[in-house]
Amino acid sequence: MTSLALQKTIENKIFLLRGLKVMLDRDLAELYGVTTGNLNKAVKRNIERFPEIFMFKLTKDELSSLRFQFGSLKRGQHRKYLPHAFTEQGVAMLSSVLKSKRAIQVNIQIMITFTKIREILATHKDLQRKIETLEGKYKQHDQQFKIVFEAIRQLLEPPVPENLKGRIGITGSWEKK
């Protein structure tokens, strides 16, 4: 698989849970070329390397939410245990637990992908701030434009003759009283 194709695959396997970008154990196992069970065994043997900010177990509600996003699972894909979710730091820590060449290469690509996502989000936030700044400037200008347009409207309205000011309706005569 080319690095670009691998990066796209990785991007599709990053989810937002508990406000964190995470990857599930089964997706990581698939990318690393190991079984989910073996990946989790390696983690359990080195559990001190994986505090909750690096890895956490999904709740039933979180799993249901993800299943809803995925659509229905194929036969045989239901899990006996709740999956683990690994944050970016947890994925980095996996590289010290899984030592195969494939695991190292995949881990490098995952780190590159997380970095690119972070850059995209930062760019998005900068753009959002710039738009908000422009909106603020235009709000001030909007009020100034309203004043200018009101003055222009007043200039464009034909003047009311003095003799008609204060009169309501037509009395039949246009003469001054």
C-alpha positions as CSV (number, residue, x, y, z in Angstrom):
1,M,0.0,0.0,0.0
2,T,1.4,3.4,-0.9
3,S,1.9,5.9,1.9
4,L,-0.8,8.2,0.5
5,A,-3.3,5.3,0.4
6,L,-2.2,4.3,3.9
7,Q,-2.7,7.9,5.1
8,K,-6.2,8.0,3.7
9,T,-7.0,4.6,5.3
10,I,-5.7,5.9,8.6
11,E,-7.7,9.2,8.4
12,N,-10.9,7.1,8.0
13,K,-10.0,5.2,11.2
14,I,-9.6,8.2,13.4
15,F,-12.7,9.0,15.5
16,L,-13.6,11.7,18.0
17,L,-14.6,10.3,21.4
18,R,-14.7,12.1,24.7
19,G,-13.3,15.1,22.8
20,L,-10.2,13.2,21.8
21,K,-9.0,11.9,18.4
22,V,-8.6,8.2,18.8
23,M,-8.1,4.9,16.9
24,L,-9.8,1.7,17.9
25,D,-7.8,-1.4,18.8
26,R,-9.2,-3.5,16.0
27,D,-8.3,-0.9,13.4
28,L,-4.8,-0.6,14.8
29,A,-4.4,-4.4,14.8
30,E,-5.5,-4.5,11.2
31,L,-3.0,-1.9,10.2
32,Y,-0.2,-3.5,12.1
33,G,-1.0,-6.9,10.7
34,V,-1.8,-8.6,14.1
35,T,-4.9,-9.9,15.7
36,T,-6.9,-7.6,18.0
37,G,-6.4,-10.1,20.8
38,N,-2.6,-10.1,20.3
39,L,-2.5,-6.3,20.3
40,N,-4.5,-6.2,23.5
41,K,-2.3,-8.9,25.1
42,A,0.8,-6.8,24.3
43,V,-0.9,-3.8,25.9
44,K,-1.9,-5.7,29.0
45,R,1.7,-7.0,29.4
46,N,2.8,-3.3,29.3
47,I,-0.2,-1.7,31.0
48,E,1.9,0.8,33.0
49,R,2.8,2.4,29.6
50,F,-0.9,3.2,28.9
51,P,-2.5,5.5,31.4
52,E,-6.1,6.6,30.7
53,I,-5.0,9.6,28.7
54,F,-3.3,7.2,26.3
55,M,-5.9,4.5,26.2
56,F,-9.4,3.9,27.5
57,K,-12.1,1.3,27.2
58,L,-15.2,2.4,25.4
59,T,-18.5,2.4,27.2
60,K,-21.5,0.5,25.8
61,D,-23.1,3.8,24.7
62,E,-19.9,4.9,22.9
63,L,-19.8,1.6,21.1
64,S,-23.4,1.9,20.1
65,S,-22.8,5.4,18.8
66,L,-19.9,4.1,16.7
67,R,-21.9,1.2,15.4
68,F,-24.6,3.7,14.4
69,Q,-21.9,5.7,12.5
70,F,-20.6,2.5,10.8
71,G,-23.9,1.1,10.0
72,S,-24.7,-2.5,10.7
73,L,-21.8,-4.8,11.3
74,K,-21.3,-7.9,9.2
75,R,-21.9,-11.3,10.7
76,G,-19.2,-12.3,13.1
77,Q,-17.9,-8.8,13.7
78,H,-19.6,-8.4,17.1
79,R,-17.2,-8.3,19.9
80,K,-17.2,-10.1,23.2
81,Y,-15.4,-7.3,24.9
82,L,-15.6,-3.5,24.7
83,P,-12.9,-2.1,22.4
84,H,-10.0,0.0,23.6
85,A,-9.5,3.5,22.1
86,F,-5.9,4.8,21.7
87,T,-5.2,8.5,21.7
88,E,-2.3,9.8,19.6
89,Q,0.1,9.4,22.5
90,G,-1.2,5.8,23.0
91,V,-0.6,5.0,19.4
92,A,3.0,6.4,19.8
93,M,3.4,4.2,22.9
94,L,2.3,1.1,20.9
95,S,5.5,1.5,18.9
96,S,7.5,0.6,21.9
97,V,5.3,-2.5,22.5
98,L,5.0,-3.8,18.9
99,K,8.4,-4.1,17.3
100,S,7.8,-5.5,13.8
101,K,9.0,-3.6,10.8
102,R,5.4,-3.3,9.6
103,A,4.3,-1.9,13.0
104,I,7.1,0.7,12.9
105,Q,6.3,1.8,9.3
106,V,2.6,2.0,10.0
107,N,3.2,3.9,13.3
108,I,5.2,6.5,11.4
109,Q,2.3,7.0,9.0
110,I,-0.2,7.2,11.8
111,M,1.9,9.9,13.5
112,I,2.2,11.8,10.2
113,T,-1.5,11.6,9.8
114,F,-2.3,12.9,13.3
115,T,0.1,15.8,12.7
116,K,-1.6,16.7,9.4
117,I,-5.0,16.6,11.0
118,R,-3.7,18.8,13.8
119,E,-2.4,21.3,11.2
120,I,-5.6,21.3,9.3
121,L,-7.6,22.0,12.5
122,A,-5.2,24.8,13.4
123,T,-5.6,26.3,9.9
124,H,-9.3,26.0,10.2
125,K,-9.3,27.8,13.6
126,D,-7.1,30.6,12.2
127,L,-9.5,31.0,9.3
128,Q,-12.4,31.1,11.6
129,R,-10.8,33.8,13.7
130,K,-10.1,35.9,10.6
131,I,-13.7,35.6,9.4
132,E,-15.0,36.6,12.9
133,T,-12.6,39.6,12.8
134,L,-13.9,40.6,9.4
135,E,-17.5,40.2,10.6
136,G,-16.8,42.5,13.5
137,K,-15.3,45.1,11.2
138,Y,-18.3,44.9,8.8
139,K,-20.8,45.2,11.7
140,Q,-19.2,48.6,12.5
141,H,-19.3,49.5,8.8
142,D,-22.9,48.3,8.5
143,Q,-24.0,51.0,11.0
144,Q,-22.0,53.6,9.1
145,F,-23.4,52.5,5.8
146,K,-27.0,52.7,7.2
147,I,-26.4,56.3,8.2
148,V,-25.0,57.1,4.7
149,F,-27.8,55.4,2.9
150,E,-30.4,57.2,5.1
151,A,-28.8,60.5,4.2
152,I,-28.8,59.6,0.5
153,R,-32.5,58.6,0.7
154,Q,-33.4,61.9,2.3
155,L,-31.5,63.7,-0.5
156,L,-33.4,61.7,-3.1
157,E,-36.9,62.4,-1.7
158,P,-38.5,65.3,-3.5
159,P,-39.0,68.3,-1.2
160,V,-42.5,68.8,0.1
161,P,-43.8,72.3,-0.8
162,E,-44.2,74.5,2.2
163,N,-47.9,75.1,1.4
164,L,-48.6,71.3,1.7
165,K,-46.8,70.7,4.9
166,G,-49.1,69.8,7.7
167,R,-52.1,69.3,5.5
168,I,-53.8,66.0,5.4
169,G,-56.0,64.9,2.5
170,I,-57.2,67.0,-0.4
171,T,-59.6,69.8,0.2
172,G,-60.2,70.6,-3.4
173,S,-58.0,73.6,-3.6
174,W,-54.2,73.9,-3.9
175,E,-54.1,77.5,-2.9
176,K,-52.3,78.7,0.2
177,K,-54.6,79.5,3.1
